[in-house]
Amino acid sequence: MLPIVCVVGKSNVGKTTFLEKLIAELTGRGWRVGTIKHDAHGFDIDKPGKDSWRHAQAGSRAVAISSPDKVALIRRVSREVTLDELATLVAGEVDIVLSEGYKRSDKPKIEISRQAVAGELLCSAEELIALVSDRRHALDVPQFGLDDAAGVADLLEERFLRRAEPDDVALLVDGRCVVLKPFARSMLDRTVRALLSLLDGCAEAKDVTLVLRNKGE
């Protein structure tokens, strides 16, 4: 399963600054990193007057922008997309996903804290895998200085990356990633592969997405 770790902290404590250092440290070691930024207040990356903005203003619910070296998708949603759902978009392309925010998620978290900005921590020791701060806290979790991206990278390698298995089968139910036992994982894999073998041009598919939706009454 693709590891997801949330970098959290109060406003203006330096989450983005530390995340930049951590991304550079991990990519320098050869790991492929994906990031997700959470914006609780909403956002708009489409500039008024641009073609994609005009498509959306005309009523398009999904606008994709594609070029030879990058692609972006702007889509209206009826509910907030979960971290697990977002991670499936880059599965196979990255080794780890680091998010900035998502303090209420059930994912392992690294909290950033600076004494001059915030005294109380957001998370309990049970929620944290590490604390990054300019002072020691009375928590039984690994603690690092604000410039110690290398130390945090060592921790991520030890806990998530060295032992990571290929993310070849994943099941999401209502946006939540379900942990599959070996038998269920194997059965799902064999069933889908058997179905693909019966469809023209699908037997050698490298990436498959299957969507099932229950019809409302």
Residue frames relative to the residue before (quaternion, step in Angstrom):
aa qw qx qy qz dx dy dz
M 1.0000 0.0000 0.0000 0.0000 0.00 0.00 0.00
L 0.5068 -0.6632 0.4591 0.3042 3.56 -0.92 0.92
P 0.3649 -0.7473 0.5031 0.2353 3.64 -0.62 1.02
I 0.0991 -0.7675 0.6328 0.0273 3.53 -1.09 0.90
V 0.0107 -0.7941 0.6066 -0.0352 3.58 -0.77 1.05
C 0.2678 -0.7815 0.5484 0.1298 3.57 -0.85 1.02
V 0.2033 -0.7354 0.6349 0.1213 3.57 -0.96 0.92
V 0.0082 0.8353 -0.5436 0.0821 3.56 -0.39 1.27
G 0.2281 0.7564 -0.5954 0.1463 3.56 -1.30 0.21
K 0.6185 -0.5470 0.4100 0.3875 3.55 -1.25 0.31
S 0.6925 -0.4829 0.3325 0.4203 3.56 -1.25 0.35
N 0.8662 0.1551 -0.1327 0.4561 3.53 -1.17 0.80
V 0.4471 0.6783 -0.4778 0.3343 3.60 1.11 0.56
G 0.6045 -0.5867 0.3522 0.4078 3.60 1.25 -0.22
K 0.2126 0.8069 -0.5249 0.1676 3.60 1.11 0.61
T 0.6972 0.4732 -0.2835 0.4578 3.57 0.79 -1.01
T 0.6358 0.5375 -0.3270 0.4472 3.58 0.97 -0.84
F 0.6898 0.4526 -0.2934 0.4830 3.58 0.87 -0.89
L 0.6276 0.5455 -0.3380 0.4408 3.58 0.99 -0.80
E 0.6085 0.5475 -0.3462 0.4583 3.59 1.04 -0.74
K 0.6680 0.4956 -0.2951 0.4701 3.58 0.93 -0.92
L 0.6709 0.5063 -0.2982 0.4523 3.58 0.96 -0.89
I 0.6272 0.5232 -0.3320 0.4718 3.59 1.01 -0.80
A 0.6662 0.5014 -0.3033 0.4612 3.59 0.87 -0.93
E 0.6479 0.5226 -0.3171 0.4544 3.60 0.99 -0.83
L 0.6976 0.4694 -0.2777 0.4646 3.59 0.86 -0.94
T 0.6710 0.4777 -0.3122 0.4734 3.60 0.90 -0.85
G 0.6128 0.5521 -0.3416 0.4505 3.59 1.12 -0.61
R 0.6781 0.4607 -0.2744 0.5025 3.56 1.24 -0.46
G 0.6273 -0.5837 0.3152 0.4080 3.55 1.30 0.08
W 0.5281 0.6272 -0.4202 0.3888 3.59 1.24 0.08
R 0.3709 -0.7012 0.5669 0.2221 3.55 -1.17 0.70
V 0.1089 -0.8293 0.5481 -0.0030 3.56 -0.54 1.23
G 0.1087 -0.7498 0.6481 0.0775 3.54 -1.10 0.81
T 0.1466 -0.8011 0.5748 0.0791 3.59 -1.05 0.65
I 0.1287 -0.7577 0.6365 0.0649 3.52 -1.27 0.63
K 0.1734 -0.7809 0.5949 0.0787 3.57 -0.80 1.02
H 0.2307 -0.7786 0.5703 0.1239 3.57 -0.78 1.05
D 0.0599 -0.7794 0.6236 0.0104 3.56 -0.94 0.94
A 0.2693 -0.8089 0.5049 0.1349 3.56 -0.23 1.28
H 0.7047 0.4735 -0.2575 0.4615 3.59 1.19 -0.44
G 0.5777 -0.5786 0.3868 0.4264 3.59 1.25 0.01
F 0.0927 -0.7963 0.5971 0.0292 3.56 -1.19 0.47
D 0.1088 -0.7653 0.6286 0.0860 3.54 -1.33 0.22
I 0.1073 -0.8214 0.5590 0.0353 3.57 -0.42 1.21
D 0.5802 0.5731 -0.3726 0.4429 3.55 1.30 -0.05
K 0.2968 -0.7753 0.5341 0.1598 3.58 -0.71 1.04
P 0.5410 -0.6303 0.4445 0.3354 3.59 -0.89 0.91
G 0.7648 0.3457 -0.2773 0.4677 3.54 -0.97 0.93
K 0.5893 0.5659 -0.3747 0.4383 3.58 1.17 -0.48
D 0.6598 -0.5369 0.3449 0.3968 3.57 -1.18 0.59
S 0.6709 0.5005 -0.3102 0.4507 3.59 0.89 -0.93
W 0.6210 0.5307 -0.3319 0.4718 3.59 1.07 -0.72
R 0.6531 0.5125 -0.3085 0.4644 3.57 0.99 -0.85
H 0.6002 0.5465 -0.3584 0.4612 3.61 1.08 -0.71
A 0.6847 0.4881 -0.2843 0.4606 3.57 0.87 -1.00
Q 0.6515 0.5169 -0.3183 0.4550 3.58 0.97 -0.83
A 0.6547 0.5118 -0.3093 0.4624 3.58 1.15 -0.60
G 0.6893 -0.5042 0.2708 0.4441 3.59 1.27 -0.16
S 0.4614 0.6794 -0.4643 0.3315 3.60 1.19 -0.03
R 0.3293 -0.7659 0.5231 0.1767 3.60 -0.82 1.01
A 0.7766 0.1591 -0.1082 0.5999 3.58 1.24 -0.30
V 0.0293 -0.7920 0.6092 -0.0285 3.55 -0.80 1.07
A 0.1070 -0.7903 0.6019 0.0424 3.57 -0.69 1.07
I 0.1368 -0.7597 0.6318 0.0710 3.54 -1.06 0.85
S 0.0065 -0.8355 0.5463 -0.0584 3.57 -0.54 1.16
S 0.0084 0.7657 -0.6428 0.0197 3.53 -1.14 0.79
P 0.7122 -0.4663 0.2864 0.4397 3.64 -1.16 0.17
D 0.8078 0.2861 -0.1547 0.4916 3.62 1.07 -0.53
K 0.8048 0.1137 -0.1015 0.5737 3.63 1.19 0.04
V 0.1306 -0.7690 0.6207 0.0793 3.53 -1.31 0.41
A 0.0632 -0.7807 0.6210 0.0281 3.56 -1.11 0.71
L 0.1370 -0.7788 0.6092 0.0597 3.54 -1.13 0.76
I 0.0923 -0.7624 0.6397 0.0308 3.55 -0.86 1.04
R 0.0824 0.8238 -0.5457 0.1298 3.56 -0.45 1.24
R 0.3850 -0.6953 0.5540 0.2478 3.55 -0.98 0.84
V 0.1212 -0.8080 0.5753 0.0390 3.58 -0.95 0.86
S 0.4651 -0.6784 0.4997 0.2715 3.55 -1.19 0.59
R 0.7639 0.0840 -0.0766 0.6352 3.57 1.31 -0.27
E 0.6076 -0.5561 0.4043 0.3977 3.57 -1.19 0.40
V 0.4330 -0.6968 0.5136 0.2511 3.56 -0.88 0.98
T 0.4337 -0.7255 0.4749 0.2450 3.58 -0.89 0.94
L 0.6591 -0.4925 0.3878 0.4155 3.55 -1.30 0.28
D 0.6428 0.5259 -0.3322 0.4471 3.59 0.94 -0.83
E 0.6526 0.5040 -0.3180 0.4680 3.59 0.96 -0.81
L 0.6533 0.5046 -0.3151 0.4682 3.58 0.94 -0.84
A 0.6505 0.5363 -0.3217 0.4311 3.59 0.96 -0.84
T 0.6113 0.5597 -0.3635 0.4255 3.61 1.06 -0.63
L 0.5833 0.5994 -0.3726 0.4020 3.60 1.16 -0.50
V 0.7768 0.2886 -0.1569 0.5372 3.59 1.16 -0.56
A 0.3328 0.7525 -0.5070 0.2568 3.60 1.25 0.22
G 0.7669 0.3019 -0.2567 0.5049 3.55 -0.88 0.97
E 0.7086 0.4341 -0.2527 0.4955 3.59 1.23 -0.40
V 0.7768 0.2111 -0.1192 0.5812 3.59 1.20 -0.47
D 0.4583 -0.6806 0.5050 0.2678 3.56 -1.30 0.40
I 0.7914 0.0262 0.0083 0.6107 3.57 1.18 -0.53
V 0.2341 -0.7406 0.6112 0.1520 3.56 -1.19 0.62
L 0.1187 -0.7641 0.6324 0.0467 3.55 -0.90 1.02
S 0.1261 -0.7954 0.5882 0.0742 3.57 -0.75 0.97
E 0.2716 -0.7081 0.6207 0.1988 3.54 -1.23 0.56
G 0.7515 0.2644 -0.2303 0.5588 3.53 -0.34 1.27
Y 0.6039 0.5559 -0.4409 0.3633 3.57 -1.25 -0.56
K 0.1302 0.8364 -0.5212 0.1085 3.58 0.91 0.88
R 0.6962 0.4503 -0.2794 0.4842 3.61 1.19 -0.40
S 0.4723 0.6721 -0.4530 0.3464 3.60 1.20 0.09
D 0.5086 -0.6436 0.4787 0.3130 3.56 -1.31 0.23
K 0.4509 0.6959 -0.4446 0.3388 3.60 1.27 0.26
P 0.6004 -0.5413 0.4252 0.4072 3.62 -1.18 0.40
K 0.1882 -0.8260 0.5300 0.0391 3.54 -0.95 0.90
I 0.1814 -0.7009 0.6760 0.1372 3.48 -1.37 0.55
E 0.1636 -0.8034 0.5649 0.0933 3.59 -0.61 1.07
I 0.2456 -0.7370 0.6163 0.1292 3.53 -1.08 0.89
S 0.0541 0.8056 -0.5851 0.0757 3.58 -0.80 0.99
R 0.0457 -0.7660 0.6405 0.0309 3.54 -1.08 0.84
Q 0.5345 -0.6763 0.4091 0.2993 3.55 -0.79 1.04
A 0.6702 0.5199 -0.3087 0.4304 3.58 0.99 -0.78
V 0.7295 0.4208 -0.2274 0.4889 3.58 1.18 -0.50
A 0.8238 -0.0058 0.0679 0.5628 3.57 0.82 -0.97
G 0.3055 -0.7650 0.5413 0.1685 3.55 -0.87 0.95
E 0.7537 0.3575 -0.1948 0.5160 3.57 0.68 -1.12
L 0.4091 -0.6987 0.5319 0.2480 3.55 -1.10 0.73
L 0.5171 -0.6399 0.4753 0.3118 3.55 -1.23 0.50
C 0.7965 0.3245 -0.1171 0.4965 3.54 0.98 -0.91
S 0.4401 -0.6414 0.5554 0.2939 3.52 -1.30 0.42
A 0.6829 -0.4795 0.3485 0.4269 3.57 -1.26 0.27
E 0.6315 0.5595 -0.3356 0.4189 3.59 1.05 -0.74
E 0.6838 0.4867 -0.2847 0.4631 3.59 1.12 -0.59
L 0.7159 0.4960 -0.2347 0.4318 3.57 1.15 -0.63
I 0.2395 -0.7104 0.6350 0.1865 3.50 -1.28 0.57
A 0.7979 -0.0068 0.0059 0.6027 3.59 1.24 -0.32
L 0.1944 -0.7402 0.6314 0.1254 3.51 -1.32 0.47
V 0.1283 -0.7779 0.6134 0.0462 3.58 -0.87 1.02
S 0.2134 0.7985 -0.5203 0.2149 3.57 -0.44 1.18
D 0.4785 -0.6479 0.5069 0.3072 3.54 -1.34 0.20
R 0.7539 0.2253 -0.2097 0.5804 3.58 1.25 0.35
R 0.5580 -0.6075 0.4510 0.3409 3.57 -1.23 0.45
H 0.1725 -0.7680 0.6102 0.0900 3.53 -1.11 0.79
A 0.4964 -0.6621 0.4780 0.2945 3.56 -1.15 0.61
L 0.4176 0.6691 -0.4963 0.3627 3.55 0.64 1.20
D 0.3875 -0.7227 0.5259 0.2257 3.55 -1.02 0.80
V 0.4653 0.6109 -0.4967 0.4045 3.55 0.54 1.26
P 0.6114 -0.5315 0.4103 0.4188 3.62 -1.14 0.40
Q 0.1037 -0.8064 0.5818 0.0236 3.59 -0.89 0.96
F 0.0990 -0.8025 0.5882 -0.0157 3.53 -0.99 0.98
G 0.5289 -0.6134 0.4833 0.3323 3.54 -1.26 0.44
L 0.6735 -0.5288 0.3439 0.3853 3.56 -1.25 0.40
D 0.7207 0.4020 -0.2487 0.5071 3.61 1.18 -0.40
D 0.5722 0.6317 -0.3656 0.3740 3.60 1.26 -0.03
A 0.0286 0.8166 -0.5721 0.0706 3.57 0.59 1.15
A 0.6061 0.5683 -0.3551 0.4285 3.58 1.08 -0.66
G 0.6517 0.5146 -0.3170 0.4582 3.57 0.99 -0.80
V 0.6582 0.4878 -0.3065 0.4846 3.58 0.99 -0.82
A 0.6210 0.5322 -0.3408 0.4637 3.60 1.04 -0.72
D 0.6107 0.5394 -0.3463 0.4649 3.60 1.03 -0.75
L 0.6586 0.5164 -0.3007 0.4574 3.57 0.96 -0.91
L 0.6672 0.4961 -0.3019 0.4664 3.59 0.92 -0.89
E 0.6229 0.5282 -0.3398 0.4664 3.57 1.01 -0.74
E 0.6906 0.4963 -0.2827 0.4436 3.57 0.85 -0.99
R 0.7724 0.3984 -0.1986 0.4530 3.57 0.87 -0.97
F 0.8351 0.2364 -0.0800 0.4902 3.58 0.98 -0.78
L 0.7725 0.4291 -0.2123 0.4172 3.58 0.86 -0.89
R 0.6619 0.5194 -0.3292 0.4286 3.61 0.83 -0.85
R 0.7674 0.3605 -0.1812 0.4983 3.56 1.05 -0.80
A 0.4151 0.7393 -0.4579 0.2673 3.58 1.26 -0.02
E 0.2613 -0.7486 0.5926 0.1417 3.55 -1.00 0.91
P 0.6303 -0.5270 0.3857 0.4198 3.60 -1.15 0.46
D 0.3754 -0.7340 0.5279 0.2041 3.54 -0.91 0.98
D 0.0931 0.8644 -0.4864 0.0866 3.57 0.59 1.20
V 0.7850 0.1381 -0.0899 0.5971 3.61 1.15 -0.48
A 0.0825 0.7871 -0.6059 0.0808 3.58 -0.79 1.01
L 0.1258 -0.7801 0.6103 0.0563 3.56 -1.09 0.77
L 0.0842 -0.7837 0.6150 0.0224 3.55 -0.82 1.08
V 0.0567 -0.7791 0.6242 0.0108 3.57 -0.91 0.97
D 0.8241 -0.0957 0.0017 0.5583 3.58 -0.53 1.22
G 0.7433 -0.4406 0.2149 0.4552 3.56 0.94 0.94
R 0.6546 0.4922 -0.3149 0.4796 3.60 1.26 -0.05
C 0.4109 -0.7086 0.5203 0.2415 3.54 -0.89 0.98
V 0.2218 -0.7879 0.5667 0.0945 3.58 -0.71 1.13
V 0.3730 -0.7191 0.5425 0.2224 3.56 -0.83 1.00
L 0.2196 -0.8035 0.5462 0.0888 3.56 -0.64 1.15
K 0.3961 -0.6742 0.5687 0.2552 3.55 -1.01 0.85
P 0.6996 -0.5029 0.2890 0.4172 3.62 -1.12 0.57
F 0.6660 0.5028 -0.3245 0.4454 3.63 0.89 -0.86
A 0.6762 0.4845 -0.2954 0.4699 3.59 0.89 -0.95
R 0.6281 0.5425 -0.3250 0.4534 3.58 1.03 -0.82
S 0.6811 0.4839 -0.2793 0.4732 3.56 0.92 -0.97
M 0.6560 0.5182 -0.3179 0.4473 3.60 0.95 -0.87
L 0.6522 0.5034 -0.3148 0.4712 3.59 0.95 -0.86
D 0.6445 0.5308 -0.3127 0.4528 3.56 0.95 -0.90
R 0.7134 0.4598 -0.2664 0.4569 3.60 0.79 -1.03
T 0.6414 0.5380 -0.3306 0.4357 3.59 1.02 -0.78
V 0.6838 0.4727 -0.2878 0.4756 3.58 0.88 -0.95
R 0.6512 0.5126 -0.3237 0.4565 3.61 0.95 -0.81
A 0.6324 0.5255 -0.3282 0.4650 3.58 1.06 -0.75
L 0.6410 0.5151 -0.3172 0.4724 3.58 1.03 -0.80
L 0.6574 0.5200 -0.3115 0.4478 3.59 0.92 -0.89
S 0.6316 0.5579 -0.3351 0.4214 3.58 1.04 -0.75
L 0.6723 0.4924 -0.2881 0.4718 3.59 1.24 -0.42
L 0.6698 0.4968 -0.2870 0.4714 3.57 1.29 -0.27
D 0.5421 -0.6443 0.4354 0.3184 3.55 -0.93 0.92
G 0.8654 0.1290 -0.1160 0.4701 3.53 -0.94 0.99
C 0.6357 0.5658 -0.3211 0.4156 3.62 1.24 0.13
A 0.4856 0.7149 -0.4204 0.2762 3.58 1.20 -0.38
E 0.7627 0.3554 -0.1895 0.5060 3.60 1.04 -0.74
A 0.2777 0.7884 -0.5082 0.2075 3.59 1.20 0.39
K 0.3153 -0.7686 0.5331 0.1603 3.57 -0.98 0.89
D 0.7931 0.1246 -0.0627 0.5928 3.60 1.11 -0.52
V 0.0260 -0.8199 0.5697 -0.0510 3.58 -0.65 1.13
T 0.0828 -0.7681 0.6334 0.0431 3.56 -0.99 0.90
L 0.0851 -0.7909 0.6059 0.0099 3.56 -0.75 1.10
V 0.0779 -0.8030 0.5908 0.0097 3.60 -0.73 1.07
L 0.0277 -0.7725 0.6343 -0.0118 3.58 -0.85 1.05
R 0.0293 -0.7982 0.6017 -0.0039 3.58 -0.83 0.95
N 0.3848 -0.6987 0.5523 0.2421 3.56 -0.95 0.88
K 0.3961 -0.7171 0.5221 0.2372 3.55 -0.88 0.93
G 0.4559 -0.6820 0.5009 0.2757 3.56 -0.98 0.89
E 0.5866 -0.5876 0.4235 0.3623 3.55 -1.19 0.53
